[in-house]
Amino acid sequence: MNKKNFGILIICLGILSGILFFSTGLSIGKTGTSMTELQSVSGTSVAEAYYQNVGELAIGLSLFMYAMGLSVVTVSVGFGGKLIIQESLDKKLEDQIIKNRSSNFSESNLSSTKTETFEDLPEL
């Protein structure tokens, strides 16, 4: 798998993970909101206070899930984009090296007028 395809795969997986984090955060946030709105008929009780505090904790957890989703998407798009760009830069660099080698090779062949043979080599 080349870098470009791997970069695209990382971006797609990051976006998918971000969607899952956001949907989980939404679900936990709705549950937390409904828990904080619980009211008992007889007045305030220990259970009611407990559930309201757990609901506030769930709302905080949902905000954390949103932050994680945003972080995963940002990192994956950045890393995947870097791989995609690096693939094209590597190709351009490789083409430039091949071009330089071929031009150096043709210049060296044109500039040398004397060809060496085995007879021209010193004896050992």
C-alpha positions in Angstrom: 0.0 0.0 0.0 1.5 3.3 -1.0 1.5 6.4 1.2 -1.4 8.1 -0.7 -3.8 5.2 -0.2 -2.7 4.8 3.4 -3.3 8.6 4.0 -6.8 8.3 2.5 -7.5 5.3 4.7 -6.3 7.2 7.9 -8.5 10.2 7.0 -11.6 8.0 6.4 -11.0 6.0 9.7 -10.5 9.3 11.6 -13.7 10.8 10.2 -15.6 7.5 11.1 -14.2 7.5 14.6 -15.1 11.2 15.0 -18.7 10.5 13.9 -18.9 7.6 16.5 -17.4 9.9 19.2 -19.9 12.6 18.4 -22.9 10.3 18.3 -21.9 8.7 21.6 -21.4 12.1 23.2 -24.9 13.1 22.0 -26.5 10.0 23.4 -24.7 10.4 26.8 -25.6 14.1 26.9 -29.3 13.4 26.3 -29.2 10.8 29.1 -27.4 13.2 31.4 -29.9 15.9 30.7 -32.8 13.7 31.5 -31.2 12.5 34.7 -30.6 16.1 35.9 -34.3 16.9 35.3 -35.6 14.1 37.6 -37.8 15.3 40.3 -39.5 13.2 43.0 -43.1 13.8 43.9 -42.5 13.9 47.6 -39.7 16.5 47.5 -36.0 16.3 47.6 -34.5 13.0 48.4 -31.0 11.5 48.5 -31.7 9.4 45.4 -32.9 12.5 43.5 -29.7 14.4 44.4 -27.6 11.3 43.5 -29.3 11.0 40.1 -28.9 14.7 39.4 -25.2 14.6 40.2 -24.7 11.5 38.0 -26.6 13.3 35.2 -24.2 16.3 35.5 -21.3 13.8 35.3 -22.8 12.3 32.2 -23.1 15.8 30.6 -19.4 16.3 31.4 -18.5 12.9 29.9 -20.5 13.9 26.7 -18.4 17.1 26.4 -15.3 15.0 26.8 -16.5 12.7 24.0 -17.0 15.7 21.7 -13.5 16.9 22.5 -12.1 13.4 21.7 -14.0 13.2 18.5 -12.7 16.6 17.4 -9.1 15.6 18.4 -9.2 12.3 16.5 -10.6 13.9 13.3 -8.0 16.7 13.5 -5.0 14.4 14.0 -6.1 11.9 11.4 -6.8 14.5 8.7 -3.4 16.1 9.5 -1.5 12.9 9.5 -3.3 11.5 6.4 -2.9 14.8 4.5 0.8 14.8 5.3 1.2 11.3 3.9 -0.7 12.2 0.7 1.4 15.3 0.2 4.6 13.4 1.0 3.7 10.9 -1.7 3.5 13.5 -4.3 6.7 15.3 -3.1 8.6 11.9 -3.1 7.5 11.3 -6.7 8.6 14.8 -7.8 12.0 14.3 -6.0 12.5 10.9 -7.6 11.7 12.4 -11.1 14.2 15.2 -10.4 16.9 12.7 -9.4 16.3 10.6 -12.5 16.4 13.7 -14.7 19.7 14.9 -13.1 21.3 11.5 -13.4 20.3 11.2 -17.0 21.6 14.7 -17.9 24.9 14.1 -16.0 25.3 10.7 -17.8 24.8 12.2 -21.2 27.1 15.2 -20.4 29.9 12.9 -19.2 29.6 10.7 -22.3 29.8 13.8 -24.6 32.7 15.3 -22.7 35.0 12.3 -22.7 36.8 11.9 -26.0 39.2 9.2 -25.0 38.0 5.7 -24.3 39.9 3.5 -22.0 40.7 -0.1 -22.9 42.2 -2.9 -20.9 45.6 -2.2 -22.4 45.6 1.3 -21.0 45.2 0.1 -17.4 48.4 -0.2 -15.3 49.7 -3.7 -14.5 49.6 -5.0 -11.0 
